[in-house]
Amino acid sequence: MDRALDSGPTTRSDSTSGSITYAIGELAGEFGVTSRALRLYEEEGLLKPRRIGTRRIYSERNRVRLRLILRGKRLGWSLSEIRELFDLYDSSHGEEAQLELMLAKLDQRREMLESQKRDIENALEELEHIVCNAQNALDQIRTG
């Protein structure tokens, strides 16, 4: 088990800025992810915790970003797509460009899910047809 998850609560107010900070285990526990996942998101440039020695200290901004990362993953977005949205938000193009890109990506994802839904519905219809044929054949065998 990860030592960071074993430690007690360390959420605290940062004395320099007055903002709330989080240890890696706290953030991982709150969102039901592993500390390894947080380190991966850091490696990918999605989270940027402060370092004190070997410890990572996550800000409220990191917490919000983690929530957005997990939401994006639930929508089926790759980490690079999520990073693209973050980069747009951080750039001078700001929120308008980010929202336009997000809407375009949501439309693409909706189209893909609708296509998958149609494929599943067609497969279920075909499966039902096969089950009916198999049941009829079995009934004929039994009634001889």
LINGIVEN-V596182 format. One line per field, one symbol per residue. ss: DSSP state (2 for helix, 1 for strand, 0 for the rest). phi: phi as a letter, one per 30 degrees, with the letter a starting at -180 (. if undefined). burial: 1 if it has 16 or more other C-alpha atoms within 10 Angstrom, else 0. A space follows every 10 residues. Layout:
ss: ???
phi: ???
burial: ???
//
This chain:
ss: 0022220000 0110000001 1112222222 2000222222 2220000001 1100111112 2222222222 2222000022 2222222222 0002222222 2222222222 2222222222 2222222222 2222222222 2220
phi: .deddddddb eacdddcidd bbdedddedd cibddddddd ddedidbbdd cbicdcccdd ddddddeded dddddjdddd dddedddddd dddidddddd dddddddddd eddddddddd dddddddddd dddddddddd ddci
burial: 0000100000 1000000000 1111111100 0001100110 1000011110 0000011110 0110110011 0100001010 1111111110 0000000100 1100110000 0000000000 0000000000 0000000000 0000
//
